[in-house]
Amino acid sequence: MADRVPRVTNDARQPRLADVIAVLEGMYDPAWARDWDSVGLVVGDPEAPIRRVLLAVDPAPAVVEEAVAWRADLVLTHHPLLFRAVNSAAATTPKGRVIHQLVRAGCALYTAHTNADAAAPGVSDALARVMGLTDLVSLAPDPADPMDKIVTFAPEDATDVVIDAMASAGAGERGNDRRCAWTTPGAGTLVRPVDRDGLEHLEQETRKEQRIEMVLPRHRRAEVLTALRAVHPDSRPVIDVLELAEWPGPRGIGRVGRLGSTTSLREFAMLVAEALPATVGGVRVAGDPGAPVSRVAVCGGAGDSLLDQARASGADVYVTSDLRHHPALDARDAAGEAPPYLVDVAHWAGEWPWLAGVSNRLAGALEAQGTPVEVQVSAKCTDPWTFRVPSPGGVVR
């Protein structure tokens, strides 16, 4: 095993593994992963310094050997090493050997799988990008995060204080904008008893107020209400909490977009083959080679569970991986001669474009924090197929 590279001292602060993970989880929140998935830190000490990061689709032995040879401190992969719970990580098993090799080399392993699939941008955005697709929308959108709207009323001179308090607790965020609020002037009236000459009288009081409306993530409701009550001049302020309807969010599995110009299915399949790294399996196509194609659905990784969504999206062609015989046959039988046509690519190849985007975003974020690292995409092809024998007498259209 190669010796570890001595730590290089420079003016920039070297990030810890925990710092790198914080950036990654800002890009690919583990909460977005499907409940059957296994994402996050597999091997590594969160306090360990990170100087070099290697990116790959699979945590395969060849990738780990590449990482050790390059003296990487962290391997970031799309696919998990351990999908299910195990009782042993002994070096007598293939996955156990990978774990032992990483530990001996002082190299961490982190995975971002279906959380990276669902992210925007995520795995399918990268696949769509190399095909030149534009106007992307999610093929199977996740619901947007549940949102509330809080409505309250405050005296004019307390309006800014109330808004500031609610904003500091998480209300009023819309994209990159902060402290978003709607205010409407009005008059608040009340009748209260007062003592005059030993007799109780009822007096009406009117004061100028502002109606304040702010939206917030539902999980921040308690914090926002606490902050509002803490600064409001009334001991019992009037507060309405409205649960907003759920809408499809920007995240989700797969993407649908448009080509710059209409082309034939054959020409489009050739474009896909040129855009993705070469594999033994190449590109398989189901459909009329001369059929026109302009609207394209894509799903990085195994996507035959989304065949119905691809048809509902109005796509002319659906690009994904691991299309099984029966779902593909059923989908084409249901469509007849009509779209969507099918383009099947190697699983590894369909997810490989994501690595370049991760590399740029991760390196850029750490550079901006003053904690730069070297980031490199693995040169190893981990597609499992090694050669192909053409069928004798097979006809190529």
C-alpha positions in Angstrom: 0.0 0.0 0.0 1.3 3.5 -0.9 2.4 5.7 2.0 0.1 8.6 2.9 1.1 11.9 1.5 2.4 14.4 4.1 -0.1 17.1 4.9 0.7 20.3 3.0 0.6 23.5 5.0 -0.7 26.5 3.2 -2.5 29.8 4.0 -5.9 28.3 3.3 -7.6 26.4 6.1 -7.9 22.7 5.3 -11.5 21.5 5.7 -12.5 18.7 7.9 -14.6 15.8 6.6 -17.5 17.3 8.5 -17.1 20.5 6.6 -17.2 18.7 3.2 -20.2 16.7 4.3 -22.0 19.9 5.3 -21.6 21.2 1.8 -22.6 17.9 0.2 -25.8 17.7 2.4 -26.6 21.3 1.4 -26.6 20.1 -2.2 -28.2 16.7 -1.6 -30.1 16.6 1.6 -30.3 13.0 3.0 -34.0 13.7 3.8 -34.7 13.6 0.1 -33.5 10.0 -0.2 -36.1 7.2 -0.6 -36.9 5.3 2.5 -35.3 2.1 1.1 -32.0 3.8 0.4 -28.8 4.1 2.3 -26.9 7.3 2.0 -24.4 9.3 3.9 -21.0 8.6 5.6 -20.0 5.0 5.4 -16.3 5.2 6.5 -14.4 8.0 8.0 -13.7 10.4 10.9 -15.7 13.6 10.7 -12.8 15.5 12.2 -10.2 14.2 9.7 -8.7 16.8 7.3 -9.6 16.6 3.7 -7.2 17.6 0.9 -8.3 15.4 -2.0 -11.7 14.1 -3.1 -12.3 11.4 -5.7 -15.7 11.1 -7.3 -17.2 7.9 -8.9 -20.4 6.2 -9.7 -19.6 3.0 -7.8 -17.5 2.3 -4.7 -15.9 -0.6 -6.6 -12.5 -2.1 -5.7 -11.0 -0.5 -8.8 -12.2 2.9 -7.7 -10.8 2.4 -4.2 -7.5 1.3 -5.6 -7.4 4.5 -7.7 -8.3 6.6 -4.7 -5.5 5.0 -2.6 -3.0 5.4 -5.4 -4.0 9.1 -5.8 -3.9 9.4 -2.0 -7.4 10.7 -1.8 -8.9 11.5 1.7 -12.5 11.0 0.6 -14.3 9.0 -2.1 -17.7 10.3 -3.0 -19.9 7.8 -4.9 -23.4 7.8 -6.2 -24.1 4.2 -5.4 -24.0 2.9 -1.8 -21.6 0.3 -0.7 -24.0 -1.2 1.7 -27.7 -1.2 0.7 -28.8 -3.4 3.6 -27.8 -4.0 7.2 -24.9 -6.4 7.6 -23.6 -8.4 10.5 -20.0 -8.4 9.5 -17.5 -6.2 7.7 -14.8 -8.9 7.7 -12.2 -8.7 5.0 -13.2 -12.1 3.8 -16.1 -10.5 1.9 -15.8 -8.2 -1.2 -17.4 -5.3 0.6 -15.5 -6.0 3.8 -12.3 -5.8 1.8 -13.3 -2.4 0.4 -14.0 -1.1 3.9 -10.7 -2.4 5.3 -8.7 -0.9 2.4 -10.3 2.5 2.9 -9.7 2.4 6.7 -6.0 1.4 6.2 -5.5 4.2 3.7 -7.2 6.8 6.0 -9.8 7.4 3.2 -13.4 8.2 3.9 -16.4 7.0 1.8 -19.6 9.1 1.4 -22.6 8.3 -0.8 -25.3 10.4 -2.3 -27.8 8.2 -4.1 -31.6 8.9 -4.4 -31.1 12.2 -2.7 -28.9 13.2 -5.6 -31.4 11.7 -8.0 -34.2 13.9 -6.6 -32.1 17.1 -6.2 -32.4 20.0 -8.6 -29.9 20.0 -10.1 -29.3 16.3 -9.8 -28.4 13.2 -11.7 -31.1 13.5 -14.4 -30.3 17.2 -14.9 -26.7 16.2 -15.8 -28.0 13.5 -18.2 -30.3 16.0 -19.8 -27.6 18.6 -20.0 -25.2 16.4 -22.1 -28.0 15.8 -24.6 -28.6 19.5 -24.9 -32.1 19.5 -23.4 -33.6 22.8 -22.2 -36.8 23.9 -20.3 -36.4 21.0 -17.9 -39.2 20.0 -15.5 -39.4 17.0 -13.2 -40.7 13.7 -14.6 -41.9 12.5 -11.3 -41.9 15.6 -9.0 -41.7 15.3 -5.2 -44.2 17.4 -3.3 -42.8 20.7 -2.3 -42.0 21.1 1.4 -45.2 21.7 3.4 -45.7 25.4 4.0 -47.7 27.6 6.4 -48.8 31.2 6.2 -49.0 33.2 9.4 -51.2 36.2 9.6 -51.1 38.6 12.5 -51.8 42.2 13.4 -49.5 44.7 15.1 -49.4 48.4 15.8 -47.6 50.4 13.1 -44.6 51.2 15.3 -44.2 47.4 16.1 -44.5 46.1 12.5 -40.8 46.0 11.7 -40.0 44.4 15.0 -42.5 41.6 14.5 -41.4 41.0 10.9 -37.7 40.9 12.0 -38.5 38.4 14.7 -40.5 36.1 12.5 -37.8 36.3 9.8 -35.0 35.4 12.2 -37.0 32.2 13.1 -37.3 31.1 9.5 -40.3 32.9 8.0 -40.3 34.9 4.8 -37.8 32.9 2.8 -38.5 32.6 -1.0 -35.6 31.2 -3.0 -32.6 33.6 -2.3 -34.9 36.3 -1.0 -35.3 36.8 2.8 -37.7 38.7 5.1 -40.5 38.6 2.5 -43.7 39.9 4.1 -47.0 41.4 3.0 -48.4 44.2 5.0 -51.8 46.0 4.8 -52.7 49.1 6.8 -55.9 49.2 8.7 -57.6 50.1 12.0 -58.0 47.9 15.0 -60.9 48.6 17.3 -61.9 47.3 20.7 -64.2 48.2 23.5 -62.8 48.0 27.1 -64.2 48.8 30.5 -62.7 51.9 32.3 -63.3 53.2 35.8 -64.6 56.8 36.0 -65.8 58.3 39.2 -66.2 54.9 40.7 -68.4 53.8 37.9 -67.5 51.4 35.1 -67.8 52.8 31.6 -67.3 51.1 28.2 -64.9 53.0 25.8 -64.1 52.2 22.3 -60.4 52.4 21.3 -59.1 52.6 17.7 -55.5 52.3 16.7 -53.7 52.1 13.4 -52.4 48.6 12.7 -50.7 46.6 10.0 -51.9 43.2 8.9 -48.7 41.1 8.5 -48.5 37.9 6.4 -45.5 35.7 6.0 -45.0 32.2 4.7 -42.7 29.6 6.4 -41.8 25.9 6.3 -44.3 24.0 8.4 -41.5 22.4 10.4 -40.5 26.0 11.6 -44.0 26.8 12.9 -43.3 26.5 16.6 -40.1 28.6 16.4 -41.8 31.4 14.4 -44.8 31.5 16.7 -42.5 31.7 19.7 -40.5 34.5 18.2 -43.7 36.5 17.2 -45.2 36.3 20.7 -41.9 37.2 22.4 -41.8 40.7 20.7 -45.4 41.5 20.1 -46.6 44.4 22.3 -50.0 42.6 23.0 -50.0 39.9 25.6 -52.4 37.8 23.5 -51.8 38.8 19.9 -54.3 37.6 17.2 -52.6 35.0 15.1 -54.0 32.9 12.2 -52.0 29.9 11.0 -53.0 28.7 7.5 -51.7 25.4 6.1 -51.1 26.0 2.4 -52.0 23.5 -0.3 -49.2 21.1 -1.4 -47.8 21.6 -4.9 -45.2 19.7 -7.0 -41.8 21.0 -6.1 -38.7 21.5 -8.3 -37.2 18.2 -7.0 -38.1 14.8 -8.2 -36.9 11.8 -10.1 -36.2 12.2 -13.9 -36.5 15.2 -16.1 -38.4 16.2 -19.3 -37.0 18.8 -21.7 -36.7 19.8 -25.3 -34.1 19.5 -28.0 -33.0 22.6 -29.9 -34.5 21.2 -33.0 -36.5 18.2 -34.1 -34.5 15.2 -35.2 -35.1 11.5 -36.1 -35.0 8.8 -33.5 -32.0 7.3 -35.2 -30.1 10.6 -35.1 -31.1 11.2 -31.5 -29.8 7.8 -30.5 -26.5 8.6 -32.2 -26.4 11.9 -30.2 -26.9 9.9 -27.0 -24.2 7.5 -27.9 -21.8 10.3 -28.5 -22.7 12.2 -25.4 -22.1 9.4 -23.0 -19.0 7.4 -22.2 -18.5 4.3 -24.3 -19.7 0.9 -22.9 -19.9 -2.6 -24.3 -23.6 -2.6 -24.4 -23.9 0.7 -26.3 -27.3 2.2 -26.8 -30.5 0.1 -27.5 -33.5 1.7 -29.1 -37.2 0.7 -29.5 -39.1 2.6 -32.1 -39.2 3.7 -35.7 -35.7 5.0 -36.6 -37.2 7.8 -38.7 -39.8 8.9 -36.1 -39.5 12.6 -35.2 -38.1 13.5 -31.8 -38.2 16.8 -30.0 -39.5 16.3 -26.4 -37.4 14.0 -24.3 -37.8 12.4 -20.9 -34.7 11.1 -19.1 -34.0 9.2 -15.9 -30.5 8.5 -14.8 -30.2 4.9 -13.5 -32.9 2.3 -13.6 -36.1 3.9 -14.8 -38.6 1.4 -16.0 -40.8 2.2 -13.0 -41.4 5.6 -14.6 -42.6 4.4 -18.0 -46.2 5.5 -17.3 -44.9 9.0 -16.3 -42.8 9.2 -19.4 -45.9 8.5 -21.5 -48.0 11.0 -19.5 -45.4 13.7 -20.0 -45.9 13.8 -23.7 -42.3 12.9 -24.4 -41.4 11.5 -27.9 -38.6 9.4 -26.4 -37.6 8.1 -22.9 -33.9 7.7 -22.1 -33.0 5.5 -19.1 -31.2 2.4 -18.1 -31.9 -1.3 -17.1 -35.2 -1.5 -19.1 -36.5 -5.0 -18.4 -38.1 -7.1 -21.2 -41.7 -7.2 -20.0 -42.1 -3.5 -18.9 -40.5 -2.3 -22.1 -42.6 -4.7 -24.2 -45.8 -3.6 -22.4 -44.9 0.0 -22.8 -44.4 -0.3 -26.6 -47.5 -2.5 -27.0 -49.5 0.2 -25.2 -48.1 2.9 -27.4 -48.3 1.0 -30.7 -46.4 3.0 -33.3 -46.7 6.2 -31.2 -44.3 7.6 -28.7 -42.7 7.5 -26.3 -39.9 5.5 -28.0 -37.3 3.9 -25.7 -33.6 4.5 -25.5 -31.7 2.2 -23.1 -28.2 3.1 -22.0 -25.7 1.5 -19.6 -26.6 2.3 -16.0 -23.0 3.5 -15.2 -22.9 5.6 -18.4 -26.3 7.3 -17.7 -25.2 8.4 -14.2 -21.6 9.3 -15.1 -22.3 12.9 -16.3 -23.4 13.8 -12.8 -19.9 13.6 -11.5 -18.6 16.6 -13.4 -21.3 18.8 -12.0 -20.7 17.6 -8.4 -17.0 18.2 -8.9 -17.5 21.8 -10.0 -20.1 22.6 -7.3 -18.2 21.0 -4.4 -14.9 22.6 -5.4 -16.5 26.0 -5.9 -18.3 25.9 -2.6 -15.2 25.0 -0.6 -13.1 27.5 -2.4 -15.7 30.2 -1.6 -15.4 29.2 2.1 -11.6 29.6 2.0 -11.1 25.8 2.4 -10.2 24.6 -1.1 -9.6 20.9 -2.0 -8.5 19.0 -5.0 -11.5 17.2 -6.6 -11.1 14.6 -9.4 -13.5 12.4 -11.3 -12.5 8.7 -11.4 -11.1 7.5 -14.7 -12.4 3.9 -14.0 -15.3 2.5 -15.9 -17.3 0.3 -13.5 -19.8 -0.9 -16.1 -19.8 -4.7 -15.4 -19.8 -5.9 -19.0 -16.5 -6.5 -20.7 -17.2 -7.7 -24.2 -20.1 -8.5 -26.6 -20.6 -11.2 -29.2 -22.9 -10.0 -32.1 -25.7 -12.4 -33.0 -24.9 -14.3 -36.3 -26.9 -12.9 -39.1 -28.3 -10.1 -36.9 -29.7 -7.2 -38.9 -28.7 -3.7 -37.9 -31.4 -1.1 -39.1 
